[in-house]
Amino acid sequence: MKLRLILLIPGGRKVLEAYQDSLALRKEHLQYSYQVLKRYGNMSSATVLFVLKEELEQSHAFGRYGLVSALGPGFSAELLLLRWGEKAATDWPDRSKDEMMVND
């Protein structure tokens, strides 16, 4: 498995620069992290969801792997391994709450 994408929490400019230095990333690898930081600031670990939203609006090859990493208060860290499937969530049929079943 080869990671093609890394989505990191934009905890601040220094945090992003530390990620770049320690992981040997270029600034363009973290373009959405920088954009979200500039637009919204640091919103703790939930900020990475805004970065994920930006990335999900792009197209990705089937089977491509990515990693999402967030940091929270105190010392908490969250990691999520992604793998792109055949269909994006936006391709799924719309279903109202009334149609949703708990065991769907």
C-alpha positions as CSV (number, residue, x, y, z in Angstrom):
1,M,0.0,0.0,0.0
2,K,1.3,3.4,-0.9
3,L,-0.2,6.6,0.6
4,R,-1.0,9.1,-2.2
5,L,-2.5,11.7,0.1
6,I,-2.0,13.1,3.6
7,L,-4.6,15.3,5.1
8,L,-3.3,17.0,8.3
9,I,-4.9,19.2,10.9
10,P,-4.0,22.9,10.4
11,G,-3.3,23.5,14.1
12,G,-1.4,26.6,13.1
13,R,1.4,27.7,10.8
14,K,4.1,26.3,13.0
15,V,2.3,22.9,13.2
16,L,2.1,22.7,9.4
17,E,5.7,23.7,9.0
18,A,6.7,21.0,11.6
19,Y,4.7,18.4,9.6
20,Q,6.5,19.6,6.4
21,D,9.9,19.3,8.0
22,S,9.4,16.0,9.8
23,L,7.6,14.2,6.9
24,A,9.5,15.8,4.0
25,L,6.4,17.3,2.5
26,R,6.2,20.3,0.2
27,K,3.7,23.1,1.0
28,E,1.5,22.1,-2.0
29,H,0.9,18.7,-0.3
30,L,-0.8,20.7,2.5
31,Q,-2.6,23.2,0.3
32,Y,-6.1,22.5,1.8
33,S,-4.7,22.6,5.4
34,Y,-3.2,26.0,4.7
35,Q,-6.5,27.2,3.0
36,V,-8.7,26.0,5.9
37,L,-6.3,27.6,8.5
38,K,-6.5,30.9,6.6
39,R,-10.2,30.8,6.2
40,Y,-11.4,29.5,9.6
41,G,-8.4,29.4,11.9
42,N,-7.6,26.5,14.3
43,M,-10.8,24.8,15.5
44,S,-9.1,22.0,17.4
45,S,-9.3,18.4,16.1
46,A,-12.5,19.1,14.1
47,T,-10.6,21.4,11.8
48,V,-9.3,18.4,9.8
49,L,-12.9,17.6,8.8
50,F,-12.9,20.9,6.9
51,V,-9.7,19.8,5.2
52,L,-11.3,16.5,4.4
53,K,-14.3,18.2,2.8
54,E,-12.0,20.2,0.5
55,E,-10.3,17.0,-0.6
56,L,-13.5,15.1,-1.1
57,E,-14.5,17.6,-3.7
58,Q,-11.6,16.5,-5.9
59,S,-11.6,13.3,-8.0
60,H,-9.5,10.4,-6.9
61,A,-8.5,7.1,-8.6
62,F,-10.3,4.0,-7.4
63,G,-8.3,2.2,-4.7
64,R,-6.1,5.2,-3.8
65,Y,-5.0,5.4,-0.2
66,G,-4.8,8.5,2.0
67,L,-4.2,9.3,5.6
68,V,-6.0,11.8,7.8
69,S,-4.3,13.0,11.0
70,A,-5.7,15.3,13.7
71,L,-4.5,16.5,17.0
72,G,-6.7,17.5,19.9
73,P,-6.5,19.1,23.3
74,G,-4.0,17.8,25.9
75,F,-2.3,15.2,23.8
76,S,-4.8,13.3,21.7
77,A,-4.2,12.2,18.2
78,E,-6.5,10.7,15.7
79,L,-5.6,8.8,12.5
80,L,-7.8,7.6,9.7
81,L,-6.8,5.5,6.8
82,L,-8.8,6.3,3.6
83,R,-9.4,4.2,0.5
84,W,-11.3,5.6,-2.4
85,G,-14.1,3.4,-3.6
86,E,-15.9,3.2,-7.0
87,K,-18.5,5.7,-6.2
88,A,-18.3,9.0,-4.3
89,A,-20.9,9.7,-1.6
90,T,-22.3,12.5,-3.8
91,D,-23.2,9.7,-6.4
92,W,-25.4,7.9,-3.9
93,P,-29.2,8.3,-4.3
94,D,-30.9,10.8,-2.1
95,R,-33.0,9.3,0.7
96,S,-35.1,11.2,3.1
97,K,-35.0,10.5,6.9
98,D,-38.3,8.7,6.6
99,E,-36.8,6.1,4.2
100,M,-33.7,5.5,6.4
101,M,-33.7,2.3,8.4
102,V,-31.5,1.7,11.4
103,N,-30.1,-1.5,9.8
104,D,-29.6,0.0,6.4
